[in-house]
């Protein structure tokens, strides 16, 4: 929150909800994200694991550590977001056909 003038940075991390770090995605510990003068958005990348099980929709959280914010304010309610992982291999697609038929992919 506030002005986009000057540099700013903060740390972020993931946390488990229905999706589990190490099982469904690669968890991220406290990691810095830096904003240059005038920047108001950043993309962060998360690795989602391809599994040969039907998981449906899973969810994980991203937390911005407001105590590490430098050059910007995070806000009272703007420090947490949820991310949905939607399994595009839902039965009865061909990706899981061997499992359903009793074999392995």
Contact map, one row per residue, 1 for C-alpha under 8 A:
111000000000000000000000000000000000000000000000000000000000000000000001111000000000000000000000000000000
111100000000000000000000000000000000000000000000000000000000000000000001100000000000000000000000000000000
111110000000000000000000000000000000000000000000000000000000000000000001000000000000000000000000000000000
011111100000000000000000000000000000111100000000000000000000000000000000000000000000000000000000000000000
001111100000000000000000000000000000110000000000000000000000000000000000000000000000000000000000000000000
000111110000000000000000000000000001110000000000000000000000000000000010000000000000000000000000000000000
000111111000000000000000000000000111100000000000000000000000000000000010000000000000000000000000000000000
000001111100000000000000000000000111100000000000000000000000000000001111000000000000000000000000000000000
000000111110000000000000000000011110000000000000000000000000000000011111000000000000000000000000000000000
000000011111000000000000000000011100000000000000000000000000000111011100000000000000000000000000000000000
000000001111100000000000000001111000000000000000000000000000000111011000000000000000000000000000000000000
000000000111110000000000000011111000000000000000000000000000011110000000000000000000000000000000000000000
000000000011111000000000001111100000000000000000000000000000011110000000000000000000000000000000000000000
000000000001111100000000001110000000000000000000000000000001111000000000000000000000000000000000000000000
000000000000111110001000001000000000000000000000000000000001111000000000000000000000000000000000000000000
000000000000011111111000000000000000000000000000000000000011100000000000000000000000000000000000000000000
000000000000001111110000000000000000000000000000000000000111100000000000000000000000000000000000000000000
000000000000000111110000000000000000000000000000000000000111000000000000000000000000000000000000000000000
000000000000000111111011100000000000000000000000000000000111000000000000000000000000000000000000000000000
000000000000000111111111100000000000000000000000000000000001000000000000000000000000000000000000000000000
000000000000001100111111111000000000000000000000000000000000000000000000000000000000000000000000000000000
000000000000000000011111111000000000000000000000000000000000000000000000000000000000000000000000000000000
000000000000000000111111110000000000000000000000100000000000000000000000000000000000000000000000000000000
000000000000000000111111110000000000000000000001111000000000000000000000000000000000000000000000000000000
000000000000000000111111111000000000000000000111100000000000000000000000000000000000000000000000000000000
000000000000000000001111111100000000000000000111100000000000000000000000000000000000000000000000000000000
000000000000111000001100111110000000000000000100000000000000000000000000000000000000000000000000000000000
000000000000110000000000011111100000000000000100000000000000000000000000000000000000000000000000000000000
000000000001110000000000001111100000000000000000000000000000000000000000000000000000000000000000000000000
000000000011100000000000000111110000000000000000000000000000000000000000000000000000000000000000000000000
000000000011100000000000000111111000000000000000000000000000000000000000000000000000000000000000000000000
000000001111000000000000000001111100000000000000000000000000000000000000000000000000000000000000000000000
000000001111000000000000000000111110000001000000000000000000000000000000000000000000000000000000000000000
000000111100000000000000000000011111000000000000000000000000000000000000000000000000000000000000000000000
000000111000000000000000000000001111111111000000000000000000000000000000000000000000000000000000000000000
000001110000000000000000000000000111111000000000000000000000000000000000000000000000000000000000000000000
000111110000000000000000000000000011111000000000000000000000000000000000000000000000000000000000000000000
000111000000000000000000000000000011111100000000000000000000000000000000000000000000000000000000000000000
000100000000000000000000000000000011111111000000000000000000000000000000000000000000000000000000000000000
000100000000000000000000000000000010011111000000000000000000000000000000000000000000000000000000000000000
000000000000000000000000000000000010001111100000000000000000000000000000000000000000000000000000000000000
000000000000000000000000000000001010001111110000000000000000000000000000000000000000000000000000000000000
000000000000000000000000000000000000000011111000000000000000000000000000000000000000000000000000000000000
000000000000000000000000000000000000000001111100000000000000000000000000000000000000000000000000000000000
000000000000000000000000000000000000000000111110000000000000000000000000000000000000000000000000000000000
000000000000000000000000111100000000000000011111000000000000000000000000000000000000000000000000000000000
000000000000000000000000110000000000000000001111100000000000000000000000000000000000000000000000000000000
000000000000000000000001110000000000000000000111110000000000000000000000000000000000100000000000000000000
000000000000000000000011110000000000000000000011111000000000000000000000000000000000000000000000000000000
000000000000000000000001000000000000000000000001111100000000000000000000000000000000000000000000000000000
000000000000000000000001000000000000000000000000111111000000000000000000000000000000000000000000000000000
000000000000000000000000000000000000000000000000011111000000000000000000000000000000000000000001000000000
000000000000000000000000000000000000000000000000001111100000000000000000000000000000000000000001000000000
000000000000000000000000000000000000000000000000001111110000000000000000000000000000001011100000000000000
000000000000000000000000000000000000000000000000000011111100000000000000000000000000001001000000000000000
000000000000000000000000000000000000000000000000000001111100000000000000000000000000011001000000000000000
000000000000000000000000000000000000000000000000000000111110000000000000000000000001111000000000000000000
000000000000000011100000000000000000000000000000000000111111000000000000000000000001111000000000000000000
000000000000000111100000000000000000000000000000000000001111100000000000000000000111100000000000000000000
000000000000011111110000000000000000000000000000000000000111110000000000000000000111100000000000000000000
000000000000011110000000000000000000000000000000000000000011111000000000000000011110000000000000000000000
000000000001111000000000000000000000000000000000000000000001111100000000000000011110000000000000000000000
000000000001111000000000000000000000000000000000000000000000111110000000000000111000000000000000000000000
000000000111100000000000000000000000000000000000000000000000011111000000010000110000000000000000000000000
000000000111100000000000000000000000000000000000000000000000001111111000000000100000000000000000000000000
000000000110000000000000000000000000000000000000000000000000000111111000111000100000000000000000000000000
000000000000000000000000000000000000000000000000000000000000000011111000000000000000000000000000000000000
000000001110000000000000000000000000000000000000000000000000000011111100000000000000000000000000000000000
000000011110000000000000000000000000000000000000000000000000000011111111110000000000000000000000000000000
000000011100000000000000000000000000000000000000000000000000000000011111100000000000000000000000000000000
000001111000000000000000000000000000000000000000000000000000000000001111100000000000000000000000000000000
111000011000000000000000000000000000000000000000000000000000000000001111110000000000000000000000000000000
110000000000000000000000000000000000000000000000000000000000000001001111111000000000000000000000000000000
100000000000000000000000000000000000000000000000000000000000000101001001111101100000000000000000000000000
100000000000000000000000000000000000000000000000000000000000000001000000111111100000000000000000000000000
000000000000000000000000000000000000000000000000000000000000000000000000011111100000000000000000000000000
000000000000000000000000000000000000000000000000000000000000000000000000001111110000000000000000000000000
000000000000000000000000000000000000000000000000000000000000000000000000011111111000000000000000000000000
000000000000000000000000000000000000000000000000000000000000001111000000011111111000000000000000000000000
000000000000000000000000000000000000000000000000000000000000111100000000000011111100000000000000000000000
000000000000000000000000000000000000000000000000000000000000111000000000000001111110000000000000000000000
000000000000000000000000000000000000000000000000000000000011110000000000000000011111000000000000000000000
000000000000000000000000000000000000000000000000000000000011110000000000000000001111100000000000000000000
000000000000000000000000000000000000000000000000000000001111000000000000000000000111110000000000000000000
000000000000000000000000000000000000000000000001000000001111000000000000000000000011111000000000000000000
000000000000000000000000000000000000000000000000000000011100000000000000000000000001111100000000000000000
000000000000000000000000000000000000000000000000000001111100000000000000000000000000111111000000000000000
000000000000000000000000000000000000000000000000000000000000000000000000000000000000011111000000000000000
000000000000000000000000000000000000000000000000000001000000000000000000000000000000001111101011000000000
000000000000000000000000000000000000000000000000000001110000000000000000000000000000001111111001000000000
000000000000000000000000000000000000000000000000000001000000000000000000000000000000000011111101100000000
000000000000000000000000000000000000000000000000000000000000000000000000000000000000000001111101100000000
000000000000000000000000000000000000000000000000000000000000000000000000000000000000000011111111100000000
000000000000000000000000000000000000000000000000000000000000000000000000000000000000000000111111100000000
000000000000000000000000000000000000000000000000000000000000000000000000000000000000000010001111110000000
000000000000000000000000000000000000000000000000000110000000000000000000000000000000000011111111111100001
000000000000000000000000000000000000000000000000000000000000000000000000000000000000000000111111111110000
000000000000000000000000000000000000000000000000000000000000000000000000000000000000000000000011111111111
000000000000000000000000000000000000000000000000000000000000000000000000000000000000000000000001111111111
000000000000000000000000000000000000000000000000000000000000000000000000000000000000000000000001111111100
000000000000000000000000000000000000000000000000000000000000000000000000000000000000000000000000111111100
000000000000000000000000000000000000000000000000000000000000000000000000000000000000000000000000011111110
000000000000000000000000000000000000000000000000000000000000000000000000000000000000000000000000011111111
000000000000000000000000000000000000000000000000000000000000000000000000000000000000000000000000011001111
000000000000000000000000000000000000000000000000000000000000000000000000000000000000000000000001011000111
